[in-house]
Amino acid sequence: MDTCDHSHVSYDLAVWDGEQPSNDEAGAVFDELYERYLESEDLIVEPSPRIEAYIKALVDRYPDHLPGSPWASPPVIDEASGPMVYLLMSYSRAEEVSEYAAALAREHGLVCYDPQGETLRD
């Protein structure tokens, strides 16, 4: 049996503003950013302007306030802190939405990382 806790039923992507790491480095960069900005409950950091602009463009395409929204934990902006946003998508829409999210991240000059596959999304 798989002892890892993958009990959440979402497909997750992490998007951050920073230098494009190599695939080998991406996991370590993700872990560090996640720990620093998303794990610590007492540290509330406003999303950076680039992350905010990215989320706005993302929810323009996939609104997070409508029934049937692809987001597993709306509003999306609540999953953002500092230079990073953690996107949780429902599995049923994950392929379509994650492709768009990855392409949009590239357009915005942001890094897009798949924590499940431990690989960069391009």
N, CA, C and O atoms as CSV, one atom per row, in Angstrom:
chain,resi,resn,atom,element,x,y,z
A,1,MET,N,N,0.830,-1.191,0.000
A,1,MET,CA,C,0.000,0.000,0.000
A,1,MET,C,C,0.877,1.259,0.000
A,1,MET,O,O,1.957,1.281,0.591
A,2,ASP,N,N,0.396,2.285,-0.664
A,2,ASP,CA,C,1.127,3.543,-0.743
A,2,ASP,C,C,1.005,4.271,0.592
A,2,ASP,O,O,-0.098,4.604,1.027
A,3,THR,N,N,2.126,4.512,1.230
A,3,THR,CA,C,2.065,5.167,2.535
A,3,THR,C,C,2.081,6.688,2.430
A,3,THR,O,O,1.820,7.383,3.413
A,4,CYS,N,N,2.384,7.204,1.248
A,4,CYS,CA,C,2.347,8.654,1.079
A,4,CYS,C,C,0.894,9.110,1.176
A,4,CYS,O,O,-0.021,8.380,0.795
A,5,ASP,N,N,0.694,10.311,1.683
A,5,ASP,CA,C,-0.671,10.784,1.808
A,5,ASP,C,C,-1.066,11.570,0.562
A,5,ASP,O,O,-0.827,12.773,0.463
A,6,HIS,N,N,-1.669,10.869,-0.373
A,6,HIS,CA,C,-2.190,11.546,-1.564
A,6,HIS,C,C,-3.699,11.507,-1.519
A,6,HIS,O,O,-4.363,11.337,-2.542
A,7,SER,N,N,-4.233,11.667,-0.321
A,7,SER,CA,C,-5.670,11.488,-0.157
A,7,SER,C,C,-6.460,12.671,-0.722
A,7,SER,O,O,-7.663,12.558,-0.959
A,8,HIS,N,N,-5.792,13.793,-0.935
A,8,HIS,CA,C,-6.550,14.905,-1.490
A,8,HIS,C,C,-6.867,14.609,-2.954
A,8,HIS,O,O,-6.042,14.076,-3.696
A,9,VAL,N,N,-8.069,14.964,-3.338
A,9,VAL,CA,C,-8.475,14.631,-4.701
A,9,VAL,C,C,-8.349,15.853,-5.591
A,9,VAL,O,O,-9.323,16.336,-6.168
A,10,SER,N,N,-7.131,16.331,-5.682
A,10,SER,CA,C,-6.892,17.440,-6.585
A,10,SER,C,C,-5.575,17.185,-7.285
A,10,SER,O,O,-4.741,16.394,-6.844
A,11,TYR,N,N,-5.422,17.894,-8.401
A,11,TYR,CA,C,-4.149,17.889,-9.103
A,11,TYR,C,C,-3.536,19.247,-8.797
A,11,TYR,O,O,-4.175,20.280,-8.999
A,12,ASP,N,N,-2.314,19.251,-8.316
A,12,ASP,CA,C,-1.719,20.491,-7.853
A,12,ASP,C,C,-0.591,20.964,-8.762
A,12,ASP,O,O,0.154,20.165,-9.329
A,13,LEU,N,N,-0.490,22.252,-8.881
A,13,LEU,CA,C,0.634,22.870,-9.574
A,13,LEU,C,C,1.137,24.010,-8.696
A,13,LEU,O,O,0.352,24.695,-8.039
A,14,ALA,N,N,2.431,24.200,-8.693
A,14,ALA,CA,C,3.010,25.350,-8.005
A,14,ALA,C,C,3.564,26.287,-9.066
A,14,ALA,O,O,4.237,25.857,-10.003
A,15,VAL,N,N,3.275,27.560,-8.909
A,15,VAL,CA,C,3.792,28.563,-9.843
A,15,VAL,C,C,4.483,29.628,-9.015
A,15,VAL,O,O,3.927,30.124,-8.035
A,16,TRP,N,N,5.706,29.979,-9.413
A,16,TRP,CA,C,6.397,31.019,-8.658
A,16,TRP,C,C,7.184,31.932,-9.572
A,16,TRP,O,O,7.479,31.618,-10.725
A,17,ASP,N,N,7.510,33.083,-8.996
A,17,ASP,CA,C,8.267,34.112,-9.674
A,17,ASP,C,C,9.717,33.972,-9.229
A,17,ASP,O,O,10.037,34.173,-8.057
A,18,GLY,N,N,10.578,33.630,-10.157
A,18,GLY,CA,C,11.979,33.468,-9.806
A,18,GLY,C,C,12.735,32.941,-11.011
A,18,GLY,O,O,12.167,32.761,-12.088
A,19,GLU,N,N,14.012,32.699,-10.818
A,19,GLU,CA,C,14.803,32.155,-11.919
A,19,GLU,C,C,14.326,30.754,-12.259
A,19,GLU,O,O,13.924,29.989,-11.383
A,20,GLN,N,N,14.375,30.434,-13.529
A,20,GLN,CA,C,13.977,29.101,-13.978
A,20,GLN,C,C,15.030,28.099,-13.492
A,20,GLN,O,O,16.175,28.143,-13.942
A,21,PRO,N,N,14.653,27.197,-12.576
A,21,PRO,CA,C,15.644,26.228,-12.118
A,21,PRO,C,C,15.774,25.085,-13.124
A,21,PRO,O,O,14.925,24.917,-13.999
A,22,SER,N,N,16.830,24.316,-12.992
A,22,SER,CA,C,16.907,23.097,-13.797
A,22,SER,C,C,15.921,22.109,-13.189
A,22,SER,O,O,15.483,22.280,-12.052
A,23,ASN,N,N,15.578,21.085,-13.943
A,23,ASN,CA,C,14.636,20.089,-13.434
A,23,ASN,C,C,15.154,19.466,-12.135
A,23,ASN,O,O,14.378,19.161,-11.229
A,24,ASP,N,N,16.480,19.281,-12.057
A,24,ASP,CA,C,17.070,18.680,-10.857
A,24,ASP,C,C,16.930,19.583,-9.627
A,24,ASP,O,O,16.773,19.103,-8.504
A,25,GLU,N,N,16.988,20.879,-9.858
A,25,GLU,CA,C,16.932,21.823,-8.735
A,25,GLU,C,C,15.509,22.201,-8.352
A,25,GLU,O,O,15.266,22.683,-7.246
A,26,ALA,N,N,14.577,21.986,-9.260
A,26,ALA,CA,C,13.223,22.527,-9.080
A,26,ALA,C,C,12.553,22.044,-7.799
A,26,ALA,O,O,11.874,22.817,-7.124
A,27,GLY,N,N,12.739,20.776,-7.463
A,27,GLY,CA,C,12.116,20.239,-6.261
A,27,GLY,C,C,12.587,20.928,-5.001
A,27,GLY,O,O,11.794,21.231,-4.109
A,28,ALA,N,N,13.889,21.176,-4.934
A,28,ALA,CA,C,14.458,21.835,-3.757
A,28,ALA,C,C,13.972,23.281,-3.663
A,28,ALA,O,O,13.666,23.768,-2.575
A,29,VAL,N,N,13.903,23.959,-4.800
A,29,VAL,CA,C,13.419,25.340,-4.827
A,29,VAL,C,C,11.955,25.366,-4.390
A,29,VAL,O,O,11.553,26.208,-3.587
A,30,PHE,N,N,11.166,24.439,-4.922
A,30,PHE,CA,C,9.761,24.349,-4.542
A,30,PHE,C,C,9.610,24.121,-3.035
A,30,PHE,O,O,8.844,24.822,-2.373
A,31,ASP,N,N,10.343,23.140,-2.495
A,31,ASP,CA,C,10.239,22.824,-1.067
A,31,ASP,C,C,10.543,24.049,-0.208
A,31,ASP,O,O,9.849,24.335,0.768
A,32,GLU,N,N,11.591,24.759,-0.595
A,32,GLU,CA,C,12.012,25.924,0.180
A,32,GLU,C,C,10.948,27.023,0.139
A,32,GLU,O,O,10.594,27.597,1.169
A,33,LEU,N,N,10.448,27.304,-1.056
A,33,LEU,CA,C,9.430,28.347,-1.191
A,33,LEU,C,C,8.143,27.951,-0.485
A,33,LEU,O,O,7.516,28.768,0.189
A,34,TYR,N,N,7.757,26.698,-0.644
A,34,TYR,CA,C,6.513,26.223,-0.033
A,34,TYR,C,C,6.597,26.364,1.486
A,34,TYR,O,O,5.669,26.842,2.138
A,35,GLU,N,N,7.738,25.932,2.029
A,35,GLU,CA,C,7.938,26.016,3.474
A,35,GLU,C,C,7.908,27.460,3.942
A,35,GLU,O,O,7.281,27.797,4.946
A,36,ARG,N,N,8.601,28.303,3.192
A,36,ARG,CA,C,8.739,29.690,3.615
A,36,ARG,C,C,7.424,30.462,3.500
A,36,ARG,O,O,7.071,31.226,4.398
A,37,TYR,N,N,6.699,30.262,2.392
A,37,TYR,CA,C,5.540,31.125,2.140
A,37,TYR,C,C,4.187,30.477,2.405
A,37,TYR,O,O,3.221,31.178,2.705
A,38,LEU,N,N,4.097,29.168,2.303
A,38,LEU,CA,C,2.773,28.567,2.392
A,38,LEU,C,C,2.551,27.724,3.645
A,38,LEU,O,O,1.413,27.559,4.085
A,39,GLU,N,N,3.615,27.194,4.217
A,39,GLU,CA,C,3.415,26.337,5.382
A,39,GLU,C,C,3.253,27.113,6.669
A,39,GLU,O,O,2.527,26.689,7.568
A,40,SER,N,N,3.921,28.241,6.762
A,40,SER,CA,C,3.879,28.967,8.027
A,40,SER,C,C,2.582,29.770,8.098
A,40,SER,O,O,2.380,30.723,7.345
A,41,GLU,N,N,1.711,29.366,9.018
A,41,GLU,CA,C,0.383,29.968,9.153
A,41,GLU,C,C,0.467,31.411,9.639
A,41,GLU,O,O,-0.363,32.247,9.283
A,42,ASP,N,N,1.484,31.694,10.461
A,42,ASP,CA,C,1.528,33.016,11.076
A,42,ASP,C,C,2.115,34.076,10.156
A,42,ASP,O,O,2.068,35.270,10.453
A,43,LEU,N,N,2.667,33.626,9.042
A,43,LEU,CA,C,3.272,34.584,8.122
A,43,LEU,C,C,2.336,34.795,6.937
A,43,LEU,O,O,2.223,33.934,6.065
A,44,ILE,N,N,1.674,35.931,6.913
A,44,ILE,CA,C,0.801,36.250,5.779
A,44,ILE,C,C,1.557,37.232,4.897
A,44,ILE,O,O,1.842,38.358,5.305
A,45,VAL,N,N,1.874,36.799,3.702
A,45,VAL,CA,C,2.608,37.660,2.780
A,45,VAL,C,C,1.693,37.956,1.600
A,45,VAL,O,O,1.120,37.045,1.002
A,46,GLU,N,N,1.564,39.215,1.277
A,46,GLU,CA,C,0.758,39.584,0.114
A,46,GLU,C,C,1.364,38.951,-1.136
A,46,GLU,O,O,2.587,38.906,-1.271
A,47,PRO,N,N,0.530,38.462,-2.046
A,47,PRO,CA,C,1.073,37.934,-3.303
A,47,PRO,C,C,1.828,39.038,-4.051
A,47,PRO,O,O,1.412,40.196,-4.054
A,48,SER,N,N,2.934,38.665,-4.677
A,48,SER,CA,C,3.701,39.649,-5.440
A,48,SER,C,C,2.861,40.110,-6.629
A,48,SER,O,O,1.957,39.396,-7.062
A,49,PRO,N,N,3.156,41.306,-7.161
A,49,PRO,CA,C,2.371,41.829,-8.290
A,49,PRO,C,C,2.328,40.874,-9.484
A,49,PRO,O,O,1.300,40.768,-10.152
A,50,ARG,N,N,3.422,40.185,-9.755
A,50,ARG,CA,C,3.430,39.274,-10.915
A,50,ARG,C,C,2.536,38.058,-10.676
A,50,ARG,O,O,1.859,37.579,-11.586
A,51,ILE,N,N,2.545,37.571,-9.439
A,51,ILE,CA,C,1.689,36.436,-9.094
A,51,ILE,C,C,0.219,36.874,-9.119
A,51,ILE,O,O,-0.656,36.139,-9.578
A,52,GLU,N,N,-0.024,38.073,-8.622
A,52,GLU,CA,C,-1.394,38.596,-8.632
A,52,GLU,C,C,-1.918,38.738,-10.064
A,52,GLU,O,O,-3.059,38.378,-10.354
A,53,ALA,N,N,-1.085,39.260,-10.944
A,53,ALA,CA,C,-1.482,39.431,-12.351
A,53,ALA,C,C,-1.739,38.068,-13.003
A,53,ALA,O,O,-2.670,37.907,-13.793
A,54,TYR,N,N,-0.902,37.103,-12.658
A,54,TYR,CA,C,-1.059,35.743,-13.178
A,54,TYR,C,C,-2.393,35.140,-12.733
A,54,TYR,O,O,-3.130,34.583,-13.546
A,55,ILE,N,N,-2.695,35.254,-11.447
A,55,ILE,CA,C,-3.940,34.690,-10.919
A,55,ILE,C,C,-5.140,35.379,-11.549
A,55,ILE,O,O,-6.134,34.731,-11.877
A,56,LYS,N,N,-5.045,36.695,-11.717
A,56,LYS,CA,C,-6.156,37.420,-12.334
A,56,LYS,C,C,-6.422,36.885,-13.737
A,56,LYS,O,O,-7.572,36.652,-14.109
A,57,ALA,N,N,-5.366,36.691,-14.508
A,57,ALA,CA,C,-5.525,36.165,-15.866
A,57,ALA,C,C,-6.096,34.733,-15.829
A,57,ALA,O,O,-6.911,34.352,-16.669
A,58,LEU,N,N,-5.651,33.967,-14.847
A,58,LEU,CA,C,-6.097,32.578,-14.719
A,58,LEU,C,C,-7.587,32.502,-14.384
A,58,LEU,O,O,-8.321,31.720,-14.989
A,59,VAL,N,N,-8.033,33.308,-13.428
A,59,VAL,CA,C,-9.453,33.247,-13.052
A,59,VAL,C,C,-10.344,33.996,-14.031
A,59,VAL,O,O,-11.562,33.816,-14.030
A,60,ASP,N,N,-9.736,34.844,-14.873
A,60,ASP,CA,C,-10.522,35.418,-15.983
A,60,ASP,C,C,-10.960,34.297,-16.909
A,60,ASP,O,O,-12.082,34.296,-17.414
A,61,ARG,N,N,-10.067,33.348,-17.125
A,61,ARG,CA,C,-10.352,32.226,-18.013
A,61,ARG,C,C,-11.165,31.138,-17.299
A,61,ARG,O,O,-12.095,30.566,-17.869
A,62,TYR,N,N,-10.800,30.869,-16.054
A,62,TYR,CA,C,-11.480,29.838,-15.251
A,62,TYR,C,C,-11.936,30.464,-13.932
A,62,TYR,O,O,-11.243,30.365,-12.920
A,63,PRO,N,N,-13.111,31.111,-13.950
A,63,PRO,CA,C,-13.566,31.815,-12.738
A,63,PRO,C,C,-13.618,30.873,-11.527
A,63,PRO,O,O,-13.971,29.699,-11.639
A,64,ASP,N,N,-13.255,31.433,-10.370
A,64,ASP,CA,C,-13.198,30.584,-9.175
A,64,ASP,C,C,-14.395,30.796,-8.254
A,64,ASP,O,O,-14.425,30.259,-7.146
A,65,HIS,N,N,-15.385,31.575,-8.701
A,65,HIS,CA,C,-16.538,31.840,-7.840
A,65,HIS,C,C,-17.824,31.219,-8.399
A,65,HIS,O,O,-18.900,31.405,-7.832
A,66,LEU,N,N,-17.713,30.489,-9.500
A,66,LEU,CA,C,-18.913,29.916,-10.123
A,66,LEU,C,C,-19.058,28.448,-9.755
A,66,LEU,O,O,-18.063,27.771,-9.493
A,67,PRO,N,N,-20.298,27.949,-9.734
A,67,PRO,CA,C,-20.484,26.503,-9.524
A,67,PRO,C,C,-19.803,25.748,-10.671
A,67,PRO,O,O,-19.807,26.206,-11.813
A,68,GLY,N,N,-19.230,24.609,-10.359
A,68,GLY,CA,C,-18.546,23.841,-11.400
A,68,GLY,C,C,-17.165,24.377,-11.732
A,68,GLY,O,O,-16.550,23.969,-12.718
A,69,SER,N,N,-16.682,25.294,-10.902
A,69,SER,CA,C,-15.333,25.827,-11.103
A,69,SER,C,C,-14.317,24.701,-10.976
A,69,SER,O,O,-14.512,23.776,-10.189
A,70,PRO,N,N,-13.225,24.773,-11.753
A,70,PRO,CA,C,-12.224,23.705,-11.706
A,70,PRO,C,C,-11.331,23.759,-10.470
A,70,PRO,O,O,-10.497,22.874,-10.280
A,71,TRP,N,N,-11.485,24.764,-9.641
A,71,TRP,CA,C,-10.572,24.948,-8.513
A,71,TRP,C,C,-11.048,24.179,-7.292
A,71,TRP,O,O,-12.217,24.256,-6.914
A,72,ALA,N,N,-10.134,23.439,-6.679
A,72,ALA,CA,C,-10.480,22.618,-5.518
A,72,ALA,C,C,-10.567,23.453,-4.237
A,72,ALA,O,O,-11.207,23.036,-3.272
A,73,SER,N,N,-9.933,24.618,-4.221
A,73,SER,CA,C,-10.020,25.453,-3.012
A,73,SER,C,C,-10.091,26.927,-3.376
A,73,SER,O,O,-9.131,27.670,-3.170
A,74,PRO,N,N,-11.231,27.354,-3.919
A,74,PRO,CA,C,-11.364,28.766,-4.261
A,74,PRO,C,C,-11.498,29.622,-3.000
A,74,PRO,O,O,-11.852,29.090,-1.948
A,75,PRO,N,N,-11.226,30.929,-3.067
A,75,PRO,CA,C,-10.656,31.616,-4.215
A,75,PRO,C,C,-9.153,31.324,-4.371
A,75,PRO,O,O,-8.430,31.117,-3.397
A,76,VAL,N,N,-8.729,31.316,-5.611
A,76,VAL,CA,C,-7.340,30.968,-5.928
A,76,VAL,C,C,-6.352,31.909,-5.232
A,76,VAL,O,O,-5.287,31.477,-4.792
A,77,ILE,N,N,-6.704,33.182,-5.133
A,77,ILE,CA,C,-5.791,34.161,-4.543
A,77,ILE,C,C,-5.436,33.788,-3.100
A,77,ILE,O,O,-4.373,34.167,-2.609
A,78,ASP,N,N,-6.314,33.054,-2.421
A,78,ASP,CA,C,-6.025,32.644,-1.040
A,78,ASP,C,C,-4.906,31.610,-0.959
A,78,ASP,O,O,-4.349,31.376,0.114
A,79,GLU,N,N,-4.576,30.992,-2.096
A,79,GLU,CA,C,-3.497,29.996,-2.123
A,79,GLU,C,C,-2.168,30.636,-2.520
A,79,GLU,O,O,-1.184,29.940,-2.770
A,80,ALA,N,N,-2.149,31.973,-2.575
A,80,ALA,CA,C,-0.937,32.678,-2.984
A,80,ALA,C,C,-0.294,33.357,-1.785
A,80,ALA,O,O,-0.980,33.838,-0.884
A,81,SER,N,N,1.021,33.386,-1.790
A,81,SER,CA,C,1.764,34.084,-0.756
A,81,SER,C,C,3.104,34.503,-1.346
A,81,SER,O,O,3.846,33.672,-1.870
A,82,GLY,N,N,3.409,35.783,-1.260
A,82,GLY,CA,C,4.682,36.259,-1.803
A,82,GLY,C,C,4.813,35.917,-3.272
A,82,GLY,O,O,3.917,36.217,-4.061
A,83,PRO,N,N,5.929,35.287,-3.654
A,83,PRO,CA,C,6.197,35.036,-5.069
A,83,PRO,C,C,5.617,33.712,-5.559
A,83,PRO,O,O,6.029,33.221,-6.610
A,84,MET,N,N,4.668,33.119,-4.822
A,84,MET,CA,C,4.239,31.765,-5.157
A,84,MET,C,C,2.730,31.604,-5.022
A,84,MET,O,O,2.095,32.207,-4.157
A,85,VAL,N,N,2.172,30.770,-5.903
A,85,VAL,CA,C,0.779,30.348,-5.737
A,85,VAL,C,C,0.729,28.835,-5.897
A,85,VAL,O,O,1.429,28.256,-6.727
A,86,TYR,N,N,-0.113,28.211,-5.085
A,86,TYR,CA,C,-0.273,26.762,-5.136
A,86,TYR,C,C,-1.672,26.503,-5.676
A,86,TYR,O,O,-2.670,26.794,-5.018
A,87,LEU,N,N,-1.729,25.952,-6.882
A,87,LEU,CA,C,-3.015,25.753,-7.564
A,87,LEU,C,C,-3.532,24.345,-7.306
A,87,LEU,O,O,-2.820,23.365,-7.523
A,88,LEU,N,N,-4.767,24.248,-6.845
A,88,LEU,CA,C,-5.391,22.945,-6.620
A,88,LEU,C,C,-6.577,22.821,-7.564
A,88,LEU,O,O,-7.550,23.568,-7.458
A,89,MET,N,N,-6.488,21.874,-8.486
A,89,MET,CA,C,-7.529,21.693,-9.497
A,89,MET,C,C,-8.250,20.379,-9.287
A,89,MET,O,O,-7.653,19.387,-8.869
A,90,SER,N,N,-9.547,20.380,-9.581
A,90,SER,CA,C,-10.260,19.113,-9.494
A,90,SER,C,C,-9.776,18.207,-10.621
A,90,SER,O,O,-9.518,18.660,-11.736
A,91,TYR,N,N,-9.659,16.917,-10.307
A,91,TYR,CA,C,-9.122,15.968,-11.281
A,91,TYR,C,C,-9.868,15.996,-12.612
A,91,TYR,O,O,-9.260,15.847,-13.671
A,92,SER,N,N,-11.170,16.186,-12.557
A,92,SER,CA,C,-11.966,16.099,-13.788
A,92,SER,C,C,-11.554,17.140,-14.825
A,92,SER,O,O,-11.707,16.918,-16.026
A,93,ARG,N,N,-11.030,18.278,-14.360
A,93,ARG,CA,C,-10.648,19.344,-15.293
A,93,ARG,C,C,-9.148,19.562,-15.338
A,93,ARG,O,O,-8.668,20.466,-16.022
A,94,ALA,N,N,-8.406,18.739,-14.612
A,94,ALA,CA,C,-6.985,19.029,-14.393
A,94,ALA,C,C,-6.175,19.137,-15.671
A,94,ALA,O,O,-5.322,20.016,-15.798
A,95,GLU,N,N,-6.437,18.247,-16.619
A,95,GLU,CA,C,-5.600,18.249,-17.818
A,95,GLU,C,C,-5.716,19.570,-18.564
A,95,GLU,O,O,-4.716,20.213,-18.884
A,96,GLU,N,N,-6.947,19.958,-18.832
A,96,GLU,CA,C,-7.215,21.198,-19.571
A,96,GLU,C,C,-6.705,22.418,-18.798
A,96,GLU,O,O,-6.011,23.266,-19.358
A,97,VAL,N,N,-7.050,22.501,-17.526
A,97,VAL,CA,C,-6.713,23.684,-16.739
A,97,VAL,C,C,-5.208,23.765,-16.477
A,97,VAL,O,O,-4.628,24.849,-16.524
A,98,SER,N,N,-4.573,22.616,-16.199
A,98,SER,CA,C,-3.135,22.670,-15.903
A,98,SER,C,C,-2.338,23.038,-17.152
A,98,SER,O,O,-1.309,23.706,-17.058
A,99,GLU,N,N,-2.807,22.606,-18.309
A,99,GLU,CA,C,-2.117,22.993,-19.547
A,99,GLU,C,C,-2.165,24.494,-19.752
A,99,GLU,O,O,-1.168,25.127,-20.100
A,100,TYR,N,N,-3.350,25.048,-19.529
A,100,TYR,CA,C,-3.499,26.495,-19.672
A,100,TYR,C,C,-2.670,27.222,-18.611
A,100,TYR,O,O,-2.002,28.213,-18.908
A,101,ALA,N,N,-2.719,26.720,-17.365
A,101,ALA,CA,C,-1.979,27.355,-16.265
A,101,ALA,C,C,-0.479,27.358,-16.550
A,101,ALA,O,O,0.211,28.339,-16.270
A,102,ALA,N,N,0.021,26.255,-17.108
A,102,ALA,CA,C,1.455,26.151,-17.418
A,102,ALA,C,C,1.829,27.108,-18.550
A,102,ALA,O,O,2.853,27.788,-18.482
A,103,ALA,N,N,1.000,27.156,-19.584
A,103,ALA,CA,C,1.270,28.056,-20.717
A,103,ALA,C,C,1.218,29.517,-20.264
A,103,ALA,O,O,2.040,30.338,-20.672
A,104,LEU,N,N,0.241,29.822,-19.416
A,104,LEU,CA,C,0.084,31.188,-18.918
A,104,LEU,C,C,1.275,31.576,-18.036
A,104,LEU,O,O,1.746,32.713,-18.081
A,105,ALA,N,N,1.751,30.631,-17.242
A,105,ALA,CA,C,2.915,30.896,-16.396
A,105,ALA,C,C,4.114,31.274,-17.270
A,105,ALA,O,O,4.858,32.206,-16.965
A,106,ARG,N,N,4.280,30.526,-18.364
A,106,ARG,CA,C,5.377,30.804,-19.279
A,106,ARG,C,C,5.229,32.211,-19.871
A,106,ARG,O,O,6.201,32.962,-19.951
A,107,GLU,N,N,4.015,32.556,-20.282
A,107,GLU,CA,C,3.768,33.905,-20.832
A,107,GLU,C,C,4.116,34.983,-19.824
A,107,GLU,O,O,4.623,36.044,-20.189
A,108,HIS,N,N,3.846,34.714,-18.557
A,108,HIS,CA,C,4.111,35.698,-17.505
A,108,HIS,C,C,5.545,35.622,-16.989
A,108,HIS,O,O,5.922,36.367,-16.085
A,109,GLY,N,N,6.341,34.726,-17.562
A,109,GLY,CA,C,7.730,34.600,-17.136
A,109,GLY,C,C,7.878,33.958,-15.765
A,109,GLY,O,O,8.821,34.253,-15.031
A,110,LEU,N,N,6.937,33.075,-15.422
A,110,LEU,CA,C,6.952,32.419,-14.117
A,110,LEU,C,C,7.342,30.950,-14.256
A,110,LEU,O,O,7.265,30.381,-15.345
A,111,VAL,N,N,7.756,30.348,-13.161
A,111,VAL,CA,C,8.129,28.936,-13.129
A,111,VAL,C,C,6.879,28.115,-12.791
A,111,VAL,O,O,6.118,28.484,-11.897
A,112,CYS,N,N,6.671,27.013,-13.499
A,112,CYS,CA,C,5.525,26.146,-13.226
A,112,CYS,C,C,6.045,24.744,-12.918
A,112,CYS,O,O,6.787,24.154,-13.703
A,113,TYR,N,N,5.640,24.224,-11.762
A,113,TYR,CA,C,6.192,22.969,-11.253
A,113,TYR,C,C,5.068,22.018,-10.846
A,113,TYR,O,O,4.081,22.420,-10.230
A,114,ASP,N,N,5.242,20.772,-11.200
A,114,ASP,CA,C,4.274,19.733,-10.844
A,114,ASP,C,C,4.812,18.941,-9.649
A,114,ASP,O,O,5.703,18.107,-9.811
A,115,PRO,N,N,4.271,19.200,-8.438
A,115,PRO,CA,C,4.806,18.525,-7.252
A,115,PRO,C,C,4.508,17.019,-7.221
A,115,PRO,O,O,5.244,16.265,-6.584
A,116,GLN,N,N,3.449,16.574,-7.892
A,116,GLN,CA,C,3.156,15.141,-7.916
A,116,GLN,C,C,4.209,14.400,-8.745
A,116,GLN,O,O,4.710,13.352,-8.338
A,117,GLY,N,N,4.531,14.954,-9.900
A,117,GLY,CA,C,5.506,14.316,-10.770
A,117,GLY,C,C,6.932,14.753,-10.490
A,117,GLY,O,O,7.884,14.252,-11.087
A,118,GLU,N,N,7.060,15.709,-9.558
A,118,GLU,CA,C,8.350,16.298,-9.212
A,118,GLU,C,C,9.127,16.730,-10.451
A,118,GLU,O,O,10.298,16.393,-10.631
A,119,THR,N,N,8.437,17.482,-11.292
A,119,THR,CA,C,9.055,17.911,-12.540
A,119,THR,C,C,8.506,19.289,-12.945
A,119,THR,O,O,7.398,19.670,-12.566
A,120,LEU,N,N,9.296,20.006,-13.707
A,120,LEU,CA,C,8.833,21.300,-14.220
A,120,LEU,C,C,7.790,21.054,-15.301
A,120,LEU,O,O,7.880,20.086,-16.055
A,121,ARG,N,N,6.802,21.936,-15.370
A,121,ARG,CA,C,5.825,21.886,-16.449
A,121,ARG,C,C,6.201,22.970,-17.446
A,121,ARG,O,O,6.410,24.123,-17.069
A,122,ASP,N,N,6.288,22.593,-18.742
A,122,ASP,CA,C,6.531,23.686,-19.694
A,122,ASP,C,C,5.479,23.686,-20.766
A,122,ASP,O,O,5.510,24.531,-21.661
